[in-house]
């Protein structure tokens, strides 16, 4: 099930990703991490390093498996993913080099390298897989057209991917490798938990298709609709094309009893949704169901005192008041069908 977390900006995306990642690492010091490269996870890695340095979180028993590697670059090249991972994470934590796994693009028999990586993955169970997403929906280097049952393989990079990655090669597309070795989509889907990070308007179309579109090999990320535990952690720009299609209230018995009295006010705090235009359809749906309820929209950016008073989080909060007192709160999440599902918290 896809759970969408919309954040204000890249820094908040990185904060939330680190929160989820560190919960996995601290609860299981022998966990296995699936890691990604590119600009999206750098903020996450910085926070993992900071936590390690300040709180002593250890990676000495952690194993890591990276998604992919360029073909044709020596591992000493500054833009090889071997170099990237050591520069941005491994050199700053206590992970053991023998526990670090990155697909090898060296040697003459690349298919043997793919087979070896698949064999290693078959013996591992990735506890949490980090992903970015390309502007065409690719995850790892699983380009448009990659079958959902694919395993580690050699791929030719699409022109759009080469253009996207040119920024790492002095903006010169001629310097970008044209092939890569990548985990397949089925390898990604085998992870227990997935977090996909996306920021910027250039990712909005791919994100919306991945979450709310039909499953299609032309957008590899749509495969994630079938994963049981996946988070899309987005900034407002990347979430800007998501279209809530209604509200479904789950476990309604207590909620109905609380708002049966017309004096109750429901405040929807808007920090989760980003653009306020996304809030109106949800309020409209609730207004139809509960005609006597008055809705007050509060944007926490403009009313931080109210947000602090009621401990508003970065997920939807429907706060129910009676006689000026907070009597119940429902929280919710957005799912791939576009519904905002509201589930009551205990109070």
HELIX and SHEET records of a PDB file:
HELIX    1   1 UNK A   10  UNK A   27  1                                  18    
HELIX    2   2 UNK A   42  UNK A   55  1                                  14    
HELIX    3   3 UNK A   81  UNK A   88  1                                   8    
HELIX    4   4 UNK A   90  UNK A   92  5                                   3    
HELIX    5   5 UNK A   97  UNK A   99  5                                   3    
HELIX    6   6 UNK A  110  UNK A  123  1                                  14    
HELIX    7   7 UNK A  159  UNK A  165  1                                   7    
HELIX    8   8 UNK A  166  UNK A  168  5                                   3    
HELIX    9   9 UNK A  173  UNK A  175  5                                   3    
HELIX   10  10 UNK A  185  UNK A  189  1                                   5    
HELIX   11  11 UNK A  201  UNK A  203  5                                   3    
HELIX   12  12 UNK A  204  UNK A  212  1                                   9    
HELIX   13  13 UNK A  220  UNK A  226  5                                   7    
HELIX   14  14 UNK A  252  UNK A  259  1                                   8    
HELIX   15  15 UNK A  277  UNK A  289  1                                  13    
HELIX   16  16 UNK A  304  UNK A  309  1                                   6    
SHEET    1   A 7 UNK A   2  UNK A   7  0                                        
SHEET    2   A 7 UNK A 230  UNK A 235  1                                        
SHEET    3   A 7 UNK A 193  UNK A 198  1                                        
SHEET    4   A 7 UNK A 128  UNK A 131  1                                        
SHEET    5   A 7 UNK A  32  UNK A  35  1                                        
SHEET    6   A 7 UNK A  63  UNK A  66  1                                        
SHEET    7   A 7 UNK A 100  UNK A 101  1                                        
SHEET    1   B 3 UNK A  68  UNK A  70  0                                        
SHEET    2   B 3 UNK A 179  UNK A 182 -1                                        
SHEET    3   B 3 UNK A 153  UNK A 156 -1                                        
SHEET    1   C 6 UNK A 246  UNK A 250  0                                        
SHEET    2   C 6 UNK A 339  UNK A 344  1                                        
SHEET    3   C 6 UNK A 325  UNK A 334 -1                                        
SHEET    4   C 6 UNK A 317  UNK A 322 -1                                        
SHEET    5   C 6 UNK A 265  UNK A 269 -1                                        
SHEET    6   C 6 UNK A 294  UNK A 298  1                                        
END                                                                             
